[in-house]
């Protein structure tokens, strides 16, 4: 079993059985597994991130109308099936890296408000951005959760067919 398959199996188990699962009890009872795209090695990227000279604090609206503050940290160009794209990486107030995005699958094959990733810093300004680990925010499962909405600059004009797909038992 690959590392990705193990990760997905552990997430399914968390969603089904864990008391901190975002699923409501009746959803947990009916839950079998999340839906994913097949692993796509072409969307496991090692990218060079260009940090912004003066990272700025930005406010992201959430699904419940709240505001969350992030640091607009850096950006990176990449290609999807030969098409150019660019995304901005943010830092949360605890120092973690955060990559919220929407793509051409959003609202159809994947959650309409977008998906998230946590890019992993490597060395020499490089990051691992593995879209196979792209996941739905908790508000995709239960509208009581408050989730940051990806900002305009992270709304891609290309499809990212990797990671988690739409959730079938959504409570909305």
C-alpha positions in Angstrom: 0.0 0.0 0.0 1.4 3.4 -0.9 1.8 6.3 1.5 -1.1 8.1 -0.2 -3.4 5.0 0.1 -2.5 4.7 3.8 -3.2 8.4 4.3 -6.6 8.1 2.6 -7.5 5.0 4.6 -6.6 6.7 7.9 -8.7 9.7 6.9 -11.7 7.6 6.1 -11.4 5.9 9.5 -11.1 9.3 11.2 -14.2 10.5 9.4 -16.2 7.4 10.3 -15.2 6.8 13.9 -13.5 9.7 15.5 -15.5 11.9 17.9 -13.9 15.0 16.4 -14.9 14.1 12.8 -16.7 16.9 11.1 -19.5 14.5 10.2 -22.8 14.6 12.1 -23.6 11.3 13.9 -26.1 10.3 11.3 -23.5 11.0 8.5 -20.9 8.9 10.4 -23.4 6.0 10.5 -23.9 6.1 6.7 -20.3 7.0 5.8 -18.3 4.4 3.9 -15.4 6.3 2.3 -14.4 9.6 0.8 -14.2 9.9 -3.0 -10.8 10.6 -4.5 -9.2 10.9 -7.9 -6.7 8.2 -8.7 -3.1 9.2 -7.7 -1.6 11.5 -10.3 2.2 11.6 -10.1 2.2 14.6 -12.5 0.5 16.7 -9.8 3.1 15.9 -7.2 5.3 19.0 -7.6 8.5 20.3 -6.1 8.3 24.0 -6.8 10.4 27.0 -6.2 8.4 29.6 -4.2 9.2 33.2 -4.6 8.6 34.9 -1.3 7.0 38.3 -1.4 9.5 41.1 -0.4 7.1 42.4 2.1 4.5 39.7 3.1 1.2 41.4 3.9 -1.5 40.4 6.3 -4.7 39.6 4.4 -8.1 38.8 5.6 -10.0 35.8 4.1 -13.7 35.6 4.3 -15.0 32.3 5.6 -18.0 30.2 4.6 -19.9 31.5 7.7 -19.1 35.2 7.0 -16.3 35.4 9.6 -12.8 36.7 8.8 -9.5 34.9 9.2 -6.1 36.6 9.0 -3.2 35.1 7.0 0.2 36.3 5.8 0.4 36.4 2.0 3.8 34.7 1.9 4.9 33.7 -1.6 3.9 32.5 -5.0 4.9 29.8 -7.5 4.3 29.1 -11.2 3.6 25.6 -12.4 2.0 23.8 -15.3 -1.0 21.4 -15.5 -1.2 19.4 -18.7 1.0 22.0 -20.4 -1.2 25.0 -19.3 0.5 27.6 -17.1 -0.8 28.4 -13.6 0.2 30.2 -10.5 -0.8 30.0 -6.9 -0.1 32.0 -3.7 1.0 30.3 -0.5 -0.2 31.8 2.8 1.0 31.4 6.4 -1.4 31.0 9.2 -1.0 32.9 12.5 0.8 29.7 13.9 3.4 29.7 11.2 2.0 26.9 9.1 1.8 27.0 5.3 -1.6 27.1 3.8 -2.7 26.8 0.1 -6.4 27.3 -0.5 -7.5 27.0 -4.1 -10.3 26.6 -6.6 -9.9 25.1 -10.0 -12.0 24.2 -13.0 -13.4 21.1 -11.2 -14.8 23.2 -8.3 -18.5 23.0 -8.1 -18.7 20.1 -10.4 -16.3 17.2 -9.6 -15.0 18.8 -6.4 -16.3 21.0 -3.6 -17.5 24.3 -5.0 -15.8 26.6 -2.5 -12.4 25.0 -3.2 -9.9 22.7 -1.6 -6.9 23.1 0.7 -3.3 21.8 0.9 -0.5 22.3 3.3 2.7 22.8 1.2 5.7 21.2 2.8 8.9 23.3 2.9 12.0 21.5 1.6 15.3 23.4 1.3 16.6 26.2 -0.9 13.2 27.9 -1.1 11.5 24.8 -2.5 8.3 23.3 -1.4 6.5 20.0 -2.0 3.0 20.7 -3.3 1.3 17.4 -3.8 -2.2 17.9 -5.1 -2.9 14.2 -4.5 -3.4 15.3 -0.9 -5.8 18.2 -1.7 -8.7 18.0 0.7 -12.1 19.5 1.3 -12.5 21.9 4.1 -14.7 20.7 7.0 -17.6 23.0 5.8 -17.9 20.6 2.8 -19.2 17.9 5.2 -21.1 20.1 7.7 -22.2 23.7 7.1 -21.7 24.5 10.8 -17.9 24.7 10.2 -16.3 28.0 9.2 -13.8 27.6 6.4 -11.7 30.3 4.6 -12.7 30.8 1.0 -9.8 30.8 -1.5 -8.9 34.3 -2.5 -9.2 35.5 -6.1 -5.5 35.0 -6.9 -5.9 31.3 -6.1 -8.8 30.6 -8.5 -7.2 28.6 -11.3 -8.3 28.4 -14.9 -7.1 24.8 -15.1 -8.5 21.6 -13.7 -6.7 19.9 -10.8 -7.8 16.3 -11.1 -6.1 15.0 -8.0 -7.0 14.7 -4.3 -10.4 14.6 -2.8 -13.6 14.9 -4.8 -17.1 16.0 -3.9 -18.6 14.7 -0.6 -21.8 12.7 -1.2 -23.4 12.8 2.2 -23.2 16.6 2.6 -25.7 18.1 5.0 -26.7 21.0 2.8 
